[in-house]
Amino acid sequence: MLDFCARQQILPDCETIRVAPINEAFDRLERSDVHHRCVIDMATLGQPCAS
C-alpha cells in the first residue's frame, strides 16, 4: 500500500503545530477532533508561547 501511495503521489492531510500548544493537540486527540495527521514543528522547541 505504501508503494502504491508513493507511486500515485497520494499524501496524507497534515497540520503542522508548534511545540508550545502540544497539550491542546492531545486534548483534540482525546475528543476525536483531529481528522488528519498532526506534525510537530521541532524548530519551535524552546520558543516562547504566543500570547
BAVEXDO-855472 format. One record per residue: residue number from 0; residue in one letter; x, y, z of N, C-alpha, C in turn. Coordinates in steps of 0.2 Angstrom, whole numbers. Layout:
REM residues N
REC | NUM | A | X | Y | Z | X | Y | Z | X | Y | Z
...
This chain:
REM residues 51
REC | 0 | M | 4 | -6 | 0 | 0 | 0 | 0 | 4 | 6 | 0
REC | 1 | L | 10 | 6 | 4 | 14 | 12 | 4 | 17 | 13 | -3
REC | 2 | D | 19 | 8 | -6 | 22 | 9 | -13 | 17 | 12 | -18
REC | 3 | F | 11 | 9 | -17 | 6 | 12 | -22 | 5 | 19 | -20
REC | 4 | C | 4 | 21 | -14 | 3 | 28 | -12 | 9 | 32 | -15
REC | 5 | A | 15 | 30 | -14 | 21 | 34 | -16 | 21 | 35 | -24
REC | 6 | R | 19 | 29 | -28 | 19 | 30 | -35 | 13 | 34 | -37
REC | 7 | Q | 8 | 34 | -34 | 2 | 39 | -36 | 2 | 46 | -33
REC | 8 | Q | 7 | 47 | -29 | 8 | 53 | -25 | 2 | 55 | -21
REC | 9 | I | 0 | 50 | -17 | -6 | 50 | -13 | -3 | 52 | -6
REC | 10 | L | -4 | 58 | -3 | -1 | 60 | 3 | -6 | 62 | 8
REC | 11 | P | -5 | 61 | 15 | -9 | 62 | 20 | -11 | 70 | 21
REC | 12 | D | -16 | 72 | 23 | -18 | 79 | 25 | -14 | 80 | 32
REC | 13 | C | -10 | 85 | 32 | -6 | 86 | 38 | -7 | 93 | 41
REC | 14 | E | -7 | 94 | 47 | -7 | 100 | 51 | -1 | 101 | 55
REC | 15 | T | 3 | 106 | 53 | 9 | 107 | 57 | 8 | 111 | 63
REC | 16 | I | 10 | 109 | 69 | 8 | 113 | 75 | 15 | 114 | 79
REC | 17 | R | 15 | 119 | 83 | 21 | 121 | 87 | 21 | 117 | 93
REC | 18 | V | 27 | 117 | 96 | 28 | 113 | 102 | 24 | 115 | 108
REC | 19 | A | 24 | 122 | 108 | 21 | 125 | 114 | 14 | 123 | 116
REC | 20 | P | 9 | 123 | 111 | 2 | 121 | 112 | 1 | 113 | 112
REC | 21 | I | 6 | 109 | 113 | 5 | 102 | 112 | 0 | 99 | 116
REC | 22 | N | -2 | 102 | 122 | -7 | 99 | 127 | -14 | 100 | 123
REC | 23 | E | -15 | 106 | 119 | -21 | 107 | 116 | -22 | 102 | 110
REC | 24 | A | -16 | 100 | 107 | -16 | 94 | 102 | -18 | 88 | 105
REC | 25 | F | -16 | 86 | 111 | -18 | 80 | 114 | -25 | 80 | 117
REC | 26 | D | -27 | 86 | 119 | -35 | 87 | 120 | -39 | 85 | 114
REC | 27 | R | -37 | 88 | 109 | -41 | 87 | 102 | -41 | 80 | 101
REC | 28 | L | -35 | 76 | 102 | -35 | 69 | 100 | -40 | 65 | 104
REC | 29 | E | -40 | 67 | 111 | -45 | 64 | 115 | -52 | 65 | 114
REC | 30 | R | -53 | 71 | 111 | -60 | 72 | 109 | -62 | 70 | 102
REC | 31 | S | -57 | 67 | 99 | -58 | 64 | 92 | -59 | 70 | 87
REC | 32 | D | -56 | 76 | 88 | -57 | 82 | 84 | -51 | 83 | 79
REC | 33 | V | -48 | 78 | 78 | -42 | 78 | 73 | -44 | 73 | 67
REC | 34 | H | -44 | 76 | 61 | -46 | 72 | 55 | -41 | 72 | 50
REC | 35 | H | -34 | 73 | 53 | -29 | 72 | 48 | -22 | 71 | 53
REC | 36 | R | -17 | 71 | 50 | -11 | 70 | 54 | -8 | 76 | 56
REC | 37 | C | -6 | 76 | 63 | -3 | 82 | 66 | 4 | 81 | 66
REC | 38 | V | 8 | 86 | 64 | 15 | 85 | 64 | 18 | 91 | 68
REC | 39 | I | 23 | 89 | 73 | 25 | 94 | 77 | 32 | 97 | 74
REC | 40 | D | 32 | 104 | 74 | 37 | 108 | 71 | 43 | 108 | 76
REC | 41 | M | 48 | 104 | 76 | 53 | 104 | 81 | 57 | 110 | 81
REC | 42 | A | 57 | 114 | 76 | 61 | 120 | 75 | 58 | 125 | 81
REC | 43 | T | 52 | 124 | 83 | 49 | 129 | 88 | 50 | 127 | 95
REC | 44 | L | 54 | 122 | 96 | 56 | 119 | 103 | 60 | 125 | 106
REC | 45 | G | 58 | 127 | 112 | 61 | 132 | 116 | 59 | 139 | 114
REC | 46 | Q | 55 | 140 | 110 | 52 | 147 | 108 | 47 | 148 | 113
REC | 47 | P | 46 | 154 | 115 | 40 | 156 | 120 | 34 | 155 | 116
REC | 48 | C | 29 | 154 | 121 | 22 | 154 | 118 | 19 | 160 | 116
REC | 49 | A | 16 | 160 | 110 | 12 | 167 | 108 | 7 | 168 | 112
REC | 50 | S | 6 | 175 | 114 | 0 | 176 | 119 | -5 | 180 | 115
